[in-house]
């Protein structure tokens, strides 16, 4: 009889749903996903980060077993601890009779309750991508460490996403033999697919922007807010003063109107709105280099996406993915977070080595191909099959 894995997570997202679907398709274990935000998440499409309604244009509820658990919170959502309150969650999971439980994130009322309740009753696996890169005060850090060590005492195995996440778990009480690498992944195949339509659409897009064949286009795509630090990227781009360089900023957010208005007269800086998932493989092909200038990023899956499209990447050292995905000078560069001179220098290196961008992009693809859903599934299955309570 197959081992049964109950997965607790708040709501369907474009990065997790394909993983759940693949686990179900492989058939090595039996999975059921319990969505704790409740069914109302299907009606409430407003994303405060993008400052607009967002509805993903790829299917998120196909190919795997799931249920929406009734959420009785007054202010429903994953933006605060009490926004996920499911009185029937434990009962629903017990009725399904799992052998193991995988919990995505502890910082919700019902998730923490389930973590505590099922501890010592079922195998508890945990998934989160937190790291300790963001600096906080000594006193606050001390209190947080004590609390997190208590939280993770309820976990049998944590599936870590990369180097900084692994260090975070070790720092907060988990042992090396409690940690299993499950790569932070995206649908590499969908992004890397050699679709002639993608290439042609990207060529037309560059042409429409006024980017010539031998020009170099830097791209940022995502939310436009203070943490993403798009202003720093613009300032660094202006400083390089290269006549054949362009900057494309794709997204929406609280800083969007201010930045778009401020740089409207700059002919080499282009703004376009949020682009949905089906368009992203084309958007990455428009650029030569993808830049993630964030002040804080637990991971940064946009780097995975750009690399799957064989692009050079530049990212700040405050992005959790940087240390694992960027090989300095081979497929991109890491700059010191918030340091405009360092970012400018890395962008200048890219412009100077324009002839090497294709080879660097291929290096990106070679690095990211093993950071896949297939690898993640294999690690999860092996751990569940061979771990005892």
DAKAHU-V963324 format. One record per run of one state. SS is the DSSP state (@ for helix, = for strand, . for the rest). FROM is the first residue (numbers start at 0). TO is the last residue. If there is no record, write none. Layout:
SS | FROM | TO
SS | FROM | TO
This chain:
. | 0 | 2
= | 3 | 8
. | 9 | 15
@ | 16 | 25
. | 26 | 28
= | 29 | 34
. | 35 | 37
@ | 38 | 41
. | 42 | 44
= | 45 | 46
. | 47 | 50
= | 51 | 52
. | 53 | 63
= | 64 | 67
. | 68 | 79
@ | 80 | 82
. | 83 | 87
@ | 88 | 95
. | 96 | 98
= | 99 | 103
. | 104 | 107
@ | 108 | 117
= | 118 | 118
. | 119 | 120
= | 121 | 126
. | 127 | 136
@ | 137 | 151
. | 152 | 155
= | 156 | 159
. | 160 | 161
@ | 162 | 170
. | 171 | 174
@ | 175 | 177
= | 178 | 180
. | 181 | 186
@ | 187 | 191
. | 192 | 194
@ | 195 | 208
. | 209 | 214
= | 215 | 220
. | 221 | 228
@ | 229 | 239
. | 240 | 243
= | 244 | 249
. | 250 | 254
@ | 255 | 261
. | 262 | 267
= | 268 | 271
. | 272 | 275
@ | 276 | 285
. | 286 | 287
= | 288 | 291
. | 292 | 295
= | 296 | 296
. | 297 | 299
@ | 300 | 307
. | 308 | 310
= | 311 | 315
. | 316 | 317
= | 318 | 318
. | 319 | 320
@ | 321 | 324
. | 325 | 326
= | 327 | 327
. | 328 | 330
= | 331 | 334
. | 335 | 338
@ | 339 | 351
. | 352 | 352
@ | 353 | 367
. | 368 | 371
@ | 372 | 385
. | 386 | 388
